[in-house]
Amino acid sequence: MSAKQEPIPKERADTPRAAIRAELEGRAMTARELSARTSLKEKDVVEHLEHLEKSVRREGKRLVIEPAKCLACGFSFDKRARFTAPGSCPECRSERITPPAFRIG
């Protein structure tokens, strides 16, 4: 059996937003994954993502959000503007929902 390997948090030399941005360059990650990689609370990561969206837009890039999806019926939350995962699906009321993922593109 192999034990689940926890990501090793990086030392914080950068600001929290710089650390989040570095993780999002080239790959999509959820707020929970970013939280584990940057040693920040998930709630704080979401707040930093809101500000990071504005920063990257000024540079001509954008924060791409891969929408949350219902695991039961496949409903995609394409029009959702919030950075957090929804509580339940509007179609089937299931609470089994994948969280949104973020990347800089």
Summary of the structure (lengths in Angstrom):
residues: 105
radius of gyration: 14.9
end to end distance: 37.7
largest distance: 47.8
contacts: 269
relative contact order: 0.20
helix: 32%
strand: 15%
